Amino acid sequence: MDEIKYNYYQSNTFVVVTFWVKDLVAENTLIQVKDNVIIFQTKVIVLYDDIIDHEISFFPKKVDVKVYKKNIGFFWPKLEKEQDISLNKGLPSAYAMSTPDKWQKIENKIKEEELQEKSSPNLDINEFFKFMYKDADEDARRAMIKSFQTSGGTVLTTNWEEAAKKNYEKEITAPKGMVRKDWEGNVLG
């Protein structure tokens, strides 16, 4: 079989992957989208970021796969997620992945990778906050929001008992070497 040609474009809310095929017959075309993986014939694409839904459109010489981004407004720097060479060797063929058991194994493998990525020390600060907030209970979330917003971004606590009693607005101090100002530029005590 010839190499499968494809390209993609994106907006704030979706990515469209176009597969170019001569003499396309929809009934004879293997195409599946599961989690963040697209399988077209023998081509397996692990997408750069998570998706929430998809649409497939067949045309005489192409197939468009429109996937909707989970992180709306996030620009994907590329279509495919970087993968370790050893992971590529472990990916099963498109045919083998068509059964639910195989999909479950792939899903578990991807979740395990995501968990490893999130537990690694090289998360940026926003990803760290998202990770903390996602797994926190209601009191911890409430404490995080109050402490961070009322302190001007200088304090973050997950202890609601402490956050409920404390007035962070009165205790705001600028970082060393900086001056605290209000939104109009006036220097604050």
C-alpha positions in Angstrom: 0.0 0.0 0.0 1.2 3.5 -0.8 2.2 5.8 2.1 -0.8 7.6 3.5 -0.7 11.3 2.8 -2.4 13.7 5.3 -2.3 17.2 6.6 -4.1 19.2 9.2 -5.3 22.7 10.2 -6.8 24.0 13.5 -8.8 26.7 15.1 -9.4 27.6 18.8 -11.9 24.8 19.1 -11.1 22.0 16.7 -8.5 20.3 14.5 -9.2 18.9 11.0 -7.0 16.1 9.8 -7.4 15.4 6.0 -6.3 12.0 4.6 -5.8 12.1 0.8 -6.9 8.9 -0.9 -7.3 8.0 -4.6 -10.5 6.1 -5.5 -12.0 6.2 -2.0 -14.7 3.7 -1.2 -16.1 4.6 2.3 -17.2 1.0 3.0 -13.7 -0.3 2.5 -12.0 2.3 4.6 -10.8 1.6 8.1 -11.1 4.7 10.2 -11.5 5.0 14.0 -11.2 7.7 16.5 -10.8 6.7 20.2 -9.6 9.0 23.0 -6.8 11.0 21.4 -5.9 8.4 18.7 -6.9 8.4 15.1 -6.5 5.3 13.0 -6.8 5.6 9.2 -6.1 2.3 7.3 -2.6 1.5 8.7 -1.7 5.0 9.9 -2.0 5.5 13.7 -1.8 9.1 14.9 -1.6 9.9 18.7 -2.9 13.4 18.9 -0.9 16.2 20.6 -3.7 16.9 23.2 -7.0 15.6 24.5 -10.2 15.7 22.5 -13.9 15.5 23.5 -15.7 14.6 20.2 -15.1 14.0 16.5 -16.8 14.0 13.1 -15.8 12.1 10.0 -16.6 13.3 6.5 -16.0 11.3 3.3 -15.3 13.0 -0.1 -14.3 11.5 -3.5 -10.6 11.9 -2.9 -10.2 12.6 0.8 -11.5 11.9 4.3 -11.7 14.8 6.9 -11.6 13.9 10.6 -12.7 16.9 12.7 -11.7 16.5 16.4 -12.9 19.0 19.0 -10.3 20.2 21.5 -10.8 19.6 25.2 -8.6 22.6 25.9 -10.4 25.3 23.9 -8.1 28.1 22.8 -4.9 26.0 23.2 -2.9 26.0 20.0 -1.3 22.7 19.2 2.3 23.3 18.1 2.0 20.0 16.1 -0.5 17.3 15.3 1.1 14.4 17.0 2.3 13.9 20.5 6.1 13.2 21.0 6.6 9.6 21.7 9.5 7.6 23.0 10.9 5.3 20.3 10.3 2.3 22.6 6.6 3.3 22.8 6.3 3.2 19.0 7.5 -0.3 18.9 4.8 -1.3 21.3 1.9 0.1 19.3 -0.2 -2.6 17.8 -1.3 -2.5 14.2 -4.5 -0.7 13.2 -6.2 -4.0 12.6 -5.3 -5.3 16.1 -6.5 -2.1 17.7 -10.0 -2.5 16.2 -11.2 -4.8 19.1 -12.4 -3.3 22.4 -9.9 -5.2 24.4 -7.0 -3.7 22.5 -8.5 -0.2 22.9 -8.7 -0.8 26.6 -5.0 -1.7 26.7 -4.1 1.4 24.7 -6.3 3.6 26.9 -4.7 2.2 30.0 -1.2 2.8 28.5 -2.0 6.4 27.6 -3.5 7.1 31.1 -0.4 5.6 32.7 1.8 7.9 30.5 -0.3 10.9 31.5 -0.1 10.1 35.1 3.7 9.8 34.8 3.9 13.1 33.0 1.8 14.8 35.7 3.8 13.4 38.5 7.1 14.4 36.9 8.9 17.4 38.5 9.1 19.4 35.3 5.5 20.6 35.2 5.0 24.3 34.6 3.3 26.2 37.4 -0.1 26.4 35.7 -0.1 22.6 35.0 0.8 22.1 38.7 -2.1 24.3 39.9 -4.5 22.5 37.5 -3.3 19.1 38.8 -3.7 20.2 42.5 -7.1 21.7 41.9 -8.5 18.8 39.9 -7.9 16.3 42.7 -8.8 18.5 45.6 -12.0 18.3 47.7 -14.4 21.3 47.9 -12.8 22.8 51.0 -9.4 22.7 49.5 -10.6 24.2 46.2 -12.4 27.0 48.2 -9.2 27.6 50.2 -7.0 27.7 47.0 -9.3 30.2 45.3 -9.7 32.6 48.3 -6.0 32.5 49.3 -4.7 33.0 45.7 -7.2 35.7 44.6 -7.2 37.8 47.8 -3.4 37.7 48.2 -2.8 39.0 44.7 -1.3 35.6 43.7 1.3 35.5 46.5 -0.3 32.8 48.7 -1.8 29.4 47.9 -3.1 27.2 50.6 -5.4 24.1 50.6 -6.3 24.5 54.3 -9.8 26.0 54.4 -9.8 26.4 58.2 -6.7 28.7 57.8 -8.0 30.5 54.7 -11.5 31.1 56.2 -10.0 33.0 59.2 -7.2 34.9 57.5 -7.4 38.2 55.7 -4.8 37.9 52.9 -5.7 41.3 51.5 -4.3 43.1 54.6 -1.2 40.9 54.7 -0.1 41.2 51.0 3.6 41.9 50.7 5.4 42.4 47.4 8.1 40.0 46.5 11.7 41.1 47.4 12.9 43.9 45.1 9.3 44.9 44.0 6.8 47.5 45.0 3.1 46.7 45.6 0.7 48.8 43.5 -3.0 48.8 42.8 -4.5 48.5 39.4 -4.2 52.3 38.8 -0.5 52.2 39.6 -0.7 53.8 43.1 1.9 52.5 45.6 0.2 50.5 48.4 1.6 50.4 52.0 
